[in-house]
Amino acid sequence: MSFTPELIAELEILALFNLANTQEGLKVHQIASPKAVAAAQRLHDKGLITQTDGGYLTSLGLDAAEHAQSLLTILAVEEPA
């Protein structure tokens, strides 16, 4: 399996959630990029978020967002020269 543009768009949405406050949701407005709107719909279809335009993370979505944000943190660390 490889990272498709669709999966990357979904990861980008998951990275926007504030993991420090699970009561804080996310709204993907219809004026957002079509890529973001479609990614939010797919995340909802997969049971990761509560609404087609964002909402809150489900239990599975919280796990996915934690992993996605951890991966970003790991990959963003620059190795010493």
C-alpha positions, 0 to 999 in steps of 0.5 A: 500500500502506498500513500495516495493523494486521497490518503494524504488529504485524509491525513491532513484533515486528521492532523488539524484536530486538537488532540489536547481537547477532544471536545473541540471539533473541526468544520470543513466549510464548503468553500474549502478546497474540493480535496479537503471536502472530499477527504472529510466525507471519506473520513466520515464514511470510514467512521473516523469523524462524526459529520460529513463536514468534520464534527468530532473524532470518533473513538477510532478517529481519535486513534487515527489522528494520534497516529497521524500526528505522531507520524508527522512529528517523527518525520518532521524531526531533522537528523543532526548533521 
